[in-house]
Amino acid sequence: MSRPLGRAATTAGERVRMKLLSTAAAAALARRPASPWNLLAPVRCFRSQPTPPRLLKKDRIFHNTSRQPHRAHFHSAASLHTQSPPASMSDSEPSEEIPGPASDSDADFAPVLNKKLGRAKPPAAATDIYQRKSQLEHILLRPDTYIGSVESVPMPMWVVGADEKMVHKTIEFVPGLYKIFDEILSNAADNKIRDPSMNTIKVTIDKESTRITVENNGRGIPVVIHETEQMYIPELIFGHLLTSSNYDDDEKKITGGRNGFGAKLCNIFSKEFIVETSDSESGKKFKQSFSANMSKRTQPKITNAAKNDFTRISFKPDLAKFGMTELDDDFISLLRKRVYDIAGVVEDVKVFFNDERIKIKNFKEYAKLYIGEEEEGASGKAVLVHEKKDERWEVAFAVSDGQFQQVSFVNSICTTKGGTHVAMIVDQIVAAVGEAVKKKCKNAGGVTVKPHQIKSYISIFVKSYIDNPTFDSQTKDTMTLRPAKFGSKCVLSDTFLNRVMKSGIVDNLLELASRKQTAQLKKTDGSKRNRIKGIPKLDDANNAGTRLASECTLILTEGDSAKALAISGLGVVGRDNFGVFPLRGKLLNVREASHKQISENAEINAIKQILGLKHGQTYANAGGLRYGHVMIMTDQDHDGSHIKGLIINLFDHFWPGLLKTPGFLLQFITPIVKVTKGSREISFYTTPEYEEWRENNAEGKGWNIKYYKGLGTSTAADAKKYFQRMDHHLKPFVAAEDDDRECIDLAFSKKRADARKDWISSHVSGTHMDHLAEEIPISDFVNDELILFSIADNARSIPCLVDGMKPGQRKILFSCFKRNLTKGEIKVAQLAGYVSEHSAYHHGEASLQSTIVNLAQDYVGSNNMNLLEPRGQFGTRLQGGKDSAHARYIFTRLSSVARLIYHPSDDKLLKYLNEESLNIEPEWYIPILPMVLVNGADGIGTGWSTTIPNHNPRDIVANLIRKLNAEPYVRMHPWYRGFKGKVELVDNKYQISGVVTKTSDTTLDITELPIGSWTQTYKEFLEGLRDGTTKNPEPFIEDFKEYHTDTSVHFSVQLSAINMAKAEAEGLDKKFKMTTSASLSNMVLFDRDARLRRYASIEEILDEFYEVRLEFYDKRKAYLISKLKKEHLRLANQVRFVTEIITGDLVVQNRRKPELVRTLRSAGYTELRDGDDVAAPAADDVADTDADAEEDNDSKGFDYLLSMPIWNLTAEKVEKLTRARDEKSEELSQLQQKSPTDLWRADLDAFLVEWDVRTTSMRGRDPPKTRNRALSH
């Protein structure tokens, strides 16, 4: 009798149709080629009632990278294995094989579909690409998703020993097989919740026949026909996937089932699976056999119910699917342990294993199996601390041997990895023990013990019943439900916690703290041993520290992401001889660090441990180390080069003999830029190398350019490619000579700062490392690669004379101009993202946000002229700007003077940079006055630093006008907007003083602080004077009061008359730290050619700026004249065009465009295209023989005429166009009469007008006398 698919077939025709489909599917499956893309999706069949073609959400469809359209199937139905016979079917009917699953692509069904349904056969490629599998197929093909690994793995597990005690040992077992057994056993335990009268669970394992039987005597499964599914409920729940009684999440249940897989998984992975149950309520007993991984089944056998209800599941695992041939002793011992679990957690149930009763009555007795029978040790300390809180929670505690151990259960499920239920208990114990240890540690040298150290001495046993628990996977190793949803709470009693304190854990932790303190005092030397502990992020080579140590290589990476890339690469070369350790940031420069800094540096200590290095030992080779080689794997950018240099510096300083060992130190290079065109790919390993290529290849036009900022940009596939070509990417350093060591000392010794300046200055632009060389001399690395970091570090730290900006600031300004932030405002966080996107910013956005905030700050001592407006809390003088709000809360926009200083007319004259095929900021902007003098500059680079004080913009403008008038400069002095103190020149230095005034014999008023001294910092200084410090314990002042705001300073200080006299004798400014100094001796800037220069005076800076700026006013005038001529010509042609149409001299209507274009050319109209300079008339130069063929290109030059709206033919529009033409002519005439200096004067005047408006609204306004003085010249 034909078995129906999805539900009972209602007609003979439908049954024939289904059999045809099944036959076609089987044939298609047989001819389908093996392919890694033959992934899974549930098979759908035809329903008896047609439905529109669609894909259900639960269908899993996988495809390869080819983009072939998916052919939706005609109908949807349940799985091939989700239907049982109707109740009327004879119980004695023989078993029948359910049609096996097959590919259901349209191509697979083509023979049937073409013949029976008239469907067109799809392309063969679609069949290869798209596959769909049944749920059963998916489970069998991807079992790890459902039951865990089906491979035998060695794993430390608790098992029952010969003495009936738990033993922790490593055993070989298959987790998936263990899981399917556990599903059946958990179901038996769950029945105790449904039927409290259940009192027996029996588990029998026949090793010879491989049959496993689990039986309980609780209430049987209802033996009735399911009204909807039309099958017996036992068959429904054991023979059909996604069936469960646990789908109602509104119902609070404390059973283990949840997802509807459970026992079905055991059925699927069994050669034979027998369900027996007796249901007294229905008076029936049910028995049915499944075989061949649930693909075959007998008809249910229904008889009269037995005397007592029971449910018995008997199955033979399909051992072949688990790579097994028998149930070995290790596996049986693990199953036996699981049965012991049930005996311990399910109360009032007799549990039998192979007909022998397990003698465990409760959870407390079960916990003793792990630690021993005695509750009290020989010392009287509690060995096991137990507490049963209620029917849902039971907890036991013991002291571990230094490693956290947990044995926990949720609704009888063994959560081998714990979860939130364990964390809730352990956190309470850790908190209580931590407080106890903290109290005792106060008398033990102040040592501290961290929570994870406390946890490591805890063995915890937890039995819990949780409402509707959730787990991290179907294997249910870890519970993930939040404690708030447990349905109950376990708060440990004080009695329990007090007994924990007396268990010995506190003493153990105090001993640990003492050992820790002792270890901190010892040297951090390493040693050659096979395994090392305490370095969590180390992935040690398997052969490190062994007799094969000389063949091992330690890979030092720049951060965790680079480590991930290295680990991916190790899939190619293996883990035996390669270890990986990520460096956190940049290594300490040990050449200049103190002994304390070195001894406390975690990175250096880790390297010593990993390599087995000993301080002070001279190494002739690497024979005594855990690794024979060290490979540096950093980003290929400048910071990556610096990290390489710091690592070389470490070995050169402490163990130079290793650098002299051939092949000890290696570097792994990766591309910083890749360019591709079609199948061609070129990799560049240095920025200069790429820049040289780009200059010689039309700026890379036509190439796809990708910048690899860091190793994190590379994919795992890239890593495998790199490691497959190890000979290409791995570059050993040549054994160091004396010259190499000299180069290292030059790069890192503070004593050689002056020599380092000469070293940097002598660098020839474009020089880079030759990465084609087989070996890299250390001197070449220092002089050709490390030097690029020094140069880049200086570029990031020292501004350019021309625009006064560093690269990050310039990128921000460029982005603000591009976004036209003159009207609206934008969040600082959003602006930072915009800058990153549009200016190829390759560093952290936090740094970028900080730079944006700095550009907008306007408190005293920050910017004299903030180019961005602060909209929100951008920081105040209270904390020197550190009190600014987070970037996501504050807004900004361009200030009103920004476009007056950086004039839009100059934008087209600048040399813009290009990166990753993206036009970004120019090499420098050209403001109308030297902004580096307006806002000053501070920066520390490599070998160079700079300090330039702020100056008054009016004074600068006045001196520029003097220069334009060929008059001498007037000396300028530092000036800070809003500052009320004094700036005086003393011994070639400027002394900047705050304001302190004696108001009485015992009172001082401080109403201004020196530049760089902030209100909060100064308050702390006064508190030290009032309360005393370690250095000066005697108080000097009696008290002080505060009257200041965020913009002003006002301290009122009270002190005795005697101390007032002492302060006056010493000098109030000195005693109260009211002065700072500013020097003009270290004014270092990049000039227009990107060369570092030291400037001797402010006037020298002004002179160089003047020359560059005047040159660009010449360029601006030429550019504007060209632009105005084009605009005038456009308007003149438009006026003529419209006029001739009106007068009838030119007819455009009802004419072909090519003909009209030829007419315009012959009439002498000028062709103008966007971006063109002025084009000459082309009437006589252009032949019209091929005009029609070139219509698209040739006619565009007249779009400005032919695209004019029809309303331009009105008299009013003609008059308007005529006026515009005449105005443009007048504007051009006026511009031609102006000199470049006239343009500059006009810009300066416009700026001063706006500056006066701004300063009028600010407190501490300096009267604008400078402007009048300047203009008088």
Secondary structure, DSSP 8 states (H G I E B T S, - for coil): ----SSS---SHHHHHHHHHHHHHHHHHHHH----TT----------SS-------TT---B--SS-------S-----TT-----TTS-TT---EE-------STTTTHHHIIIII------HHHHHH-B---HHHHHHHSTHHHH---S-EEEEEEEE-TTSSEEEEEEEE-HHHHHHHHHHHHHHHHHHHH-TT--EEEEEEETTTTEEEEEE-S-----SB-TTT-SBHHHHHHHSTT--S---TTS---SS--SS-HHHHHHHTEEEEEEEEEETTTTEEEEEEEETTTTEE---EEEE--SS-EEEEEEEE-GGGGT-SS--HHHHHHHHHHHHHHHHHSTT-EEEETTEE----SHHHHHHHHH-S-SB-TTS-BS-EEEE-SSSEEEEEEE-SSS-EEEEEETTEE-TT-BHHHHHHHHHHHHHHHHHHHHHHTTTTT----HHHHHTTEEEEEEE--SS--BSSTT--SB---GGGSSS-----HHHHHHHHTTTHHHHHHHHHHHHHHHHHS-------S---S-TT-B--TTTTSTTGGG-EEEEEEHHHHHHHHHHHHHHH-SSSEEEEEE-SS---TTT--HHHHHT-HHHHHHHHHHT--TT---SSSTTSS-SEEEEE--SSHHHHHHHHHHHHHHHHH-HHHHTSTTSEEEE---SEEEEETTEEEEESSHHHHHHHHHTTGGGTTSEEEE--SGGGS-HHHHHHHHHTHHHHEEEB----HHHHHHHHHHH-GGGHHHHHHHHHT--TT----TTSSSB-HHHHIIIIIHHHHHHHHHHHS-BTTT---HHHHHHHHHHHHHTTTSS-EEHHHHHHHHHHHTT--S-HHHHHHHHHHHH--STTS-SS-SEEEES----TTTTTTT---TTT-EEEE-TTHHHHS-GGGGGGS-EEEETTEEEEES----SS-HHHHS-EEEE-SS-EEEE--B-HHHHHHHHHHHHTT-------B--TT--SEEEEETTEEEEE-EEEEEETTEEEEEE--TT--HHHHHHHHHHHHH--SS--S---SEEEE---SS---EEEE--HHHHHHHHHH-HHHHTT-EEEEESS-EEEE-TTS-EEEES-HHHHHHHHHHHHHHHHHHHHHHHHHHHHHHHHHHHHHHHHHHHHHHTSS--TT--HHHHHHHHHHTT-----TT-------TTT---TTTTTTHHHHGGGGHHHHTS-GGGGSHHHHHHHHHHHHHHHHHHHHHHH--HHHHHHHHHHHHHHHHHHHHHTSTT----HHHHHHHT-
